[in-house]
């Protein structure tokens, strides 16, 4: 063995040994779990109600939940990407931050495929198309006709340009030949409240937020964006049921860490999150909010899934004509 190869082998061995040592000591201080969306949405509810207490119990250290909003989730993602890869900064991230943003932004300050190491998938969700009840429509077909008669006059909200609720409307507009105005928000709660207040006319809302407002008559539900009906809204049809063939706009939630986080720490976190997601309590909470809990595959498989999703959603961003617009 050459001297150079011997040194390289020694360094690799030391690195592995240090990684194991870090994992044995990890965690020795509080862990911060960053969310790119505001308080009150499905991700925030899961983070504070499920991950914070259960991770604290399993890892023995406090878990700090931090909502870092703005910039279409880019602000939070960039901060996490630049954080030390030591397992003390984790990112609870919706699909769009790591998928559509890769194609949407001309100069994205982070690389979704290279700057993060996936740890676990946790849940998946569809969205519910709701309108202000003063809008004289009770079905998607009536909404289409109403919007067609008023091109550009109606507006819809979302959690940001390129986010799944935004692309859900882009798909609808392409399928039905509609023209509406997009109003991005920093989170789903303010977008949904603005539909209630009549400032905008509609939104594909979070199933954790919309049901009570629908029951109170403050919103009218027309359809859901997933291929199957949402458990918390069993009487609301899917877009596909209403004639929009192969229509689907769903998001997933994933736990990631900065690239370079030692594999033993990643494996330790994966085991913890996988155990939490498979608890009856977590499954009951997701079901109540209209989400599906995901029994996550190992990190390597999650990485392959993420790479495929970046390509798939990138194609949709190109099709709707918003690639490189941010």
N, C-alpha and C positions, 0 to 999 in steps of 0.2 A: 504493500500500500504506500502510495506517495505521501510525502509530508503534508501537502495541501489537503489530500483526501482524509488523512488522519485527523487534521485540525477540524475539517468540516464535520467529520463523524463525531468528534468530541463535542463540538458546539451543538450539534443536533441532540446528542445525549444529554447535555446539560440543560438544553431548552426543555426537553421532555421531563427531565427530573424536576425542573423548576415549576413546570405546569402542574405536575402531580402534587408538588408541595403547596402551590397556590390553592389547588382544589381542596386539599386536606384542611387548610386554614380558612377557606372561603365559606361563608362571609365572616369578616371580622368587624364590620361596621355596617351602617344602614345602606340599603340599596334603593336607588331612585328609579321608579318606573315612569317614563315620560309618555304622555298622550298628546297627539297633535290636534285634538278637538276639545271643545269646551265641556264644562260640567253639565251633567244631566242626560247625556245620550247613553246609548247602549254600552259603549266601550267604557265610559266613566263609571257606570253602574257596576259593570263586571270588575273593573279595576279596584274600586273601593269596597264593594260588597263581597267579592270573592277572592281576588288575588292578594289584596293587602293583608287580610287577616290570616289566610291559609298559608301564604308564603312565609309570613312572620312565624307562624307555628312550626313550619317544616324546616326553615333555615335558621331560626333562632335570633334573627335581627329585624329591626324595624324596616318597613317598606314605605317609602315616601312616594306618594302619587303626585305628579306634577303635570298640570294642563298647560302646555306651551302652544298657544294657538297662533293663527295668522299665516299669510303667505301660501295658502292652499296646502298646508301641512309641511311646506318646505322648510320653514324656520325650525321646527322641532326636529325634522329629519337631519338637517345639516348639523344641528347641535349634537345630536347623538353620534353621527358619523365622525365628528371631530373629538368625541370624548375618549378618555383613556380606555383601552380594551382590557379592562380588568374585572368585568362582571358586575361593577357597581352602578353602571348606567344601562338600563334596559329600555326598549322601545316597544310599546303596545301600538301596533300600526295597522291602519286599514289598507285594503288592497291597493287603492289608487296611488298612495304615496310611493309604493315600490313598483308599480306597473305602469299606469298611464303617464305618470310624471316623467318617466324615462323618455317618452316620445313627445310629450306635450311641451316640455321646456327646451328652449334653444340652448341655454347655458345653465343647466342644472348644477348647483354647487355640490352635489353628491352623486355618486354612481350607485343606483339601486342594486345592481348585481354584484358590485365589488366592495362597497363600503360597509356592508352589514353581514353578519353571520346569522342565518335563521336558527331559531331554537325550537319553536313549536307553533303549529296552527292551533287555534283555540275555538273558533266558531265561524259560522257563515250566516249571512242574512240577506233576505230580499227586502224590498222597500214597498210602501203602500202609497199609491197615487191618491192624494187628497186635495180637495178644492174647498174654497170658502163656500159655505152653504147658501150665500146670497147669489152665487153664480147659478144661472138657470139651466143647469145640466145635472142629470142623475146617472148618466152612463158615459162610458168612454166614447161611444158613437156620437152622443149628443155634444160632448166636449169637442170632438173633432169638427163637427159642423159649426159650432159656435166660434171656434178659433179661426176656421177657414173664412168665415164671414167678416173677421176682424184681424187681418194679417198684421202682425207686429204690435198689436194693441194690448195683448195680455202678457203677463210676466210670470215666471216661475223661479223658485229658489233652489239652491243647492248648497252643499258644503264646500264648494270651490270649483273652479274651472278644471274639468277633467276628472273630477270625483265621480263615483258611480251614480249618485242621484242626478248629476248633470248629464252624464252619458245616457242615462235612462230616457231623458227627455229628447236628447239628440236622436236616439233610435226611434222614438215616437214621431218626431217631426219628419224624419226621413221616410218612415213607413207611410205616414198619412199626408205628406206634403204640406206641413204646417210651418208657420213662422211666428215665433214668440221671442220675448226678451228674457235673457238669462240674468238673474240677480244672485251673485255668489255671497255666501255668509261665512262666518267663522265657525259655525257649528250648526247642527240640526235644530236644537231648541229655538234659537232666534228666528231661523227660517220658517219653522212651523208656526211660531207665534205670530209672525207677520202675515201668514195666510189667514189665521184666525182673525187678526185685526183688519184684514182687507187691503193691506199695503201691497201684497202680491196675490195672485189668484190661486196658485197651486204649488205643490212640492211633492216629490217622492220622499215621503217621510220615514223616519226610523220607526220600526214596529214597537220599540220600547216607549215611544213618546205618543204616537197617534191614537191608540185605542181608547184611552179615557176621554180624549177630546172628541172622538167620533161618537162615543156613547152619550156625551153631554150635548151633542148636536152642534158643536162648535166647528166641526169639520165634516165633510162628506167624503166617504171612501168610494173610489171607483174601480180600482184594480190593484193587483200586486205585481211586482216586477220579476218574481221568481217563477220557475217552471211548475212548482207546486204551491198550493195555498199555504198561507201562514197560519200557524196553529192558534195564535191569539186573535186572528180575524178569519175564522173558517168560512164565513159567508161571502167574503170578498173574492171575486174570480181573478184568475191570472190573466195577463195580457194575451197569452196564447189561447186561452179559452175563448177570448173575445174576438178571435180572428187574426191576431198578429202572430203569424207563423214564426216559430223558433225565436220568439222574443224572450230575452233573458238579460237581466242586469242585476247581478248579485255581487256582494262584497264579502270578503273574508277578513278575519283578524289574525294577526300573527305576532309572536314575540320574537324580537331580534336583538342583537347586541352589536357593538362596533366590531368591524372586521379585525381579526387578530386576537380576539378573546381566546384564551387557552381552551383547548378542546375538553380537558377534564372539567372545567367550569361550565362549559356549554352543556356537557352531558349531565352534570349535576342539576342544572337548571331545567333541562329537558325532562328529566325524571320527575322533578317537582311539579312542573306545569302539567305534564301528562297525568299525574296522579290527581291533581286538582280538577282538571277538566272531566275526569271520569267519575267524580263524586256525584252521588244523587242530588246533592244540594246545588251543584253547578248546573247539572242538566235541567233541574227544575227551574232554576233562574233563567236560563237561556230559553227554555220552552215558554215560560211566562212572557218573555219579551219578543217571542216570534223568531228566535234564532235557533240554529242547530249547532249543538256542541260537536266538536271534531276530535276524534281520538287520533291525535297527531302521530304520523309516522316519524321515524328518527330524523335528526337534523340533516343528514345527507340527502334523504329523500325530499325533505321540505325544500332544500336548496334547488333540487332539480325541478320541483313543481314551480317554485318562484321564477326560475329562468324561463320556463314554458309560458307562464302567465305574463311575463314582461313582453314576450313576443306576441301573444294572443291579443292583449289589450292594446299594444302598440299599433297593431293593424287596424283596430277599431278607431283609434285616435286619428289615424291617417285617413280612414274612410269618411269620417265626419268633418274633415278639413280643419282640424285644430292643432295639427302637429307643428311644433316649433313656434306656436303663437304666444307663448309666455316667456 
